[in-house]
Structures are given as structure tokens and as C-alpha cells.
Amino acid sequence: MFSLDLAFASPPGSAREERAGRSPIVTVTDLDIGYADKIVLRDLNFTVETGEILFLLGASGSGKSTLLKHMIGLIPPLAGKILIGGRNLATAEGAEREAILREIGVAYQQGALLRSLTLKENVRLPLERFSDLPLEAMNEVAALVLAQVGLASAVEALPERVSGGMQKRAAIARAIVLSPKVVFLDEPSAGLDPITAAELDSLIRHLADGLGLTFVIASHELSSLFAIADRAIMLREGHGLIADGRPQALRDGSSDPYVRRFLQSDARRRMSSPRSPEAESSEGVNRGLKQCLDPCRTVQSDRQGSSGGSSR
């Protein structure tokens, strides 16, 4: 019924190197998206490469979240193809559609955790639906994945008893528990303070590099973009897809003034703001993020945070 790929202990970079050179995991062709009475974006064409972190970037109202909803099958496209693993989600039905959807993981903006269930029970839900593992084995897998995202000490906690950052990590754990081919995240750092957002960014980068996971992230957070994205496609209302490439290259060398202005806005904002003790502290935390992702340190940090009902 279901084959579980427990690749959670892969050394950094190994899974990504193993998957490098394969065909794109997602191919979007001639895609028109929108609703019955409104076209939001027309003629979208792009791919998502295996193992990369791709940002769907744009201002509010540009259509990035609408595009993500089409790519995960929540909204049918008005025209075009969405190939995931070579199969067209746009036209698939029945068992074929379910098989395609099993190959993707999704974490929504607010986490969408069930508040009456513990973090372990939330992460276990996909296993209950799509595997025939016994309960003890499902609990072990759920605990293992929660440990992978730094929540080993919080497996029995209810969502309301942990911080917003921990809830986001639990949502990512649930999204990856079935070892999907591609993981979709909608505004993952929304509502988080800068330090917690930076830690979440580093977790995503760690999962991509260590497990070879592919991420598609809808966001307008430029700090996250430049910290972890391999590539970005930029959307603009009324214009469609206006840029595709490495974030730094688009910022510094795009032929479109709008793209350069959008991607340089974060740097201008930082330059115009006085430096504060909090900013200095954040830089120190960022320098230590790699060490913080060490499982023992992360678990210790979460234990300290959850003992008071919240961390950060």
C-alpha cells in the first residue's frame, strides 16, 4: 500500500547529490490560472528541478499563493499542464490523481495543525491515511520526523502549548512524513520574529541539502529568499511570470527595472534603518545557525522552550 523511505539520517548533501541530474520533478506548461470568472495569470511556463528550493515571488496580489494552490491540486487550472513526476495533475482523476497527490507534501501558512491532537498525532495523520503500518511503527516514524525538525522534546505537546515557530516546524514534519517528491510551503515565515524566521529558513535549507527534498515556497520575504533559495520565479499582477533565475543574479542584473527595484528594496530598507541591539543580536544568531541545527542542540533548545509552554 505504501513504501516508507526513511532517509532522515542522510549526511548533509548526500541525498541531493544522488538526485542531481534527473529530470525536473515539476513541469508547468502553458498554464492559465484563476477562477471561473477571473483569470489571474496567463501562459506560465517553468520547471522545478529535483533537490532545489524554488521561490514563487511577487508582491501581494501577484498570484503566487493562487499559483501554489493550483500546483497542489486545490484549484483546477483554466488551461495548461502541471506535471508532477511526469504525470499531469491538471487532468488526472481517481486513483491516478490520488497517487500524484501522495508524492507532494504541503505546509499551510498558519500550520493547520489540529489543536486537539498532539504534535506526534498531527504528524501521524498522513501515515494513518496512506500506510498500513501498525500504530507503534507510525508513532516511531512520527517521533523520528519531529526529531529531524528539532522537536524531539515536544512530541506529546498540544499545538497551543508550543510557540509559533515550533508549530511551523511541526507542519513541515507532517508535510515530509510520507517522503514526498516535492514539498510546497505557503509563506512559511509569516508571523514569525526575525530570529525564529531565520532558524526556520536554515531548517528548510538543511532538509533540502541533507535529504534531497525539493521545496516550492510562495513568499515575498526577501531575507528568506537570499538566505536559502536556489532559484526564484517572479510574478507580477497583469504581467504574469516576469523573471526566472538565481535571486542574486536577478537583483543585480535583471533587464527589468521592476525586478531589480523589488529585489533591492530589502537592502534599501536595512540601510535606512538605524542599527539596534536586536539587529546585532540577530546577526550573532545567524552566524550560529549551522551549529543550532545540530540535533542535540536543537532538541535542548526546544526542551527549554517547551518547559514554559512557548519558546522565542
Rosetta blueprint (number, residue, H / E / L):
1 M L
2 F L
3 S L
4 L L
5 D L
6 L L
7 A L
8 F L
9 A L
10 S L
11 P L
12 P L
13 G L
14 S H
15 A H
16 R H
17 E H
18 E H
19 R H
20 A L
21 G L
22 R L
23 S L
24 P L
25 I L
26 V E
27 T E
28 V E
29 T E
30 D E
31 L E
32 D E
33 I E
34 G E
35 Y E
36 A L
37 D L
38 K E
39 I E
40 V E
41 L E
42 R E
43 D E
44 L E
45 N E
46 F E
47 T E
48 V E
49 E L
50 T L
51 G L
52 E L
53 I E
54 L E
55 F E
56 L E
57 L E
58 G L
59 A L
60 S L
61 G L
62 S L
63 G L
64 K H
65 S H
66 T H
67 L H
68 L H
69 K H
70 H H
71 M H
72 I L
73 G L
74 L L
75 I L
76 P L
77 P L
78 L L
79 A E
80 G E
81 K E
82 I E
83 L E
84 I E
85 G L
86 G L
87 R E
88 N E
89 L L
90 A L
91 T L
92 A L
93 E L
94 G H
95 A H
96 E H
97 R H
98 E H
99 A H
100 I H
101 L H
102 R L
103 E L
104 I E
105 G E
106 V E
107 A E
108 Y L
109 Q L
110 Q L
111 G L
112 A L
113 L L
114 L L
115 R L
116 S L
117 L L
118 T L
119 L H
120 K H
121 E H
122 N H
123 V H
124 R H
125 L H
126 P H
127 L H
128 E H
129 R H
130 F H
131 S L
132 D L
133 L L
134 P L
135 L H
136 E H
137 A H
138 M H
139 N H
140 E H
141 V H
142 A H
143 A H
144 L H
145 V H
146 L H
147 A H
148 Q H
149 V L
150 G L
151 L L
152 A H
153 S H
154 A H
155 V L
156 E L
157 A L
158 L L
159 P H
160 E H
161 R H
162 V L
163 S L
164 G H
165 G H
166 M H
167 Q H
168 K H
169 R H
170 A H
171 A H
172 I H
173 A H
174 R H
175 A H
176 I H
177 V L
178 L L
179 S L
180 P L
181 K L
182 V E
183 V E
184 F E
185 L E
186 D E
187 E L
188 P L
189 S L
190 A L
191 G L
192 L L
193 D L
194 P H
195 I H
196 T H
197 A H
198 A H
199 E H
200 L H
201 D H
202 S H
203 L H
204 I H
205 R H
206 H H
207 L H
208 A H
209 D H
210 G H
211 L H
212 G L
213 L L
214 T L
215 F E
216 V E
217 I E
218 A E
219 S L
220 H L
221 E L
222 L H
223 S H
224 S H
225 L H
226 F H
227 A H
228 I H
229 A L
230 D L
231 R E
232 A E
233 I E
234 M E
235 L E
236 R E
237 E L
238 G L
239 H L
240 G E
241 L E
242 I E
243 A E
244 D E
245 G E
246 R L
247 P H
248 Q H
249 A H
250 L H
251 R H
252 D H
253 G H
254 S L
255 S L
256 D L
257 P H
258 Y H
259 V H
260 R H
261 R H
262 F H
263 L H
264 Q H
265 S H
266 D H
267 A H
268 R H
269 R H
270 R H
271 M H
272 S H
273 S L
274 P L
275 R L
276 S L
277 P H
278 E H
279 A H
280 E H
281 S H
282 S H
283 E H
284 G H
285 V H
286 N H
287 R H
288 G L
289 L H
290 K H
291 Q H
292 C H
293 L L
294 D L
295 P H
296 C H
297 R H
298 T H
299 V H
300 Q H
301 S H
302 D H
303 R H
304 Q H
305 G H
306 S H
307 S L
308 G L
309 G L
310 S L
311 S L
312 R L
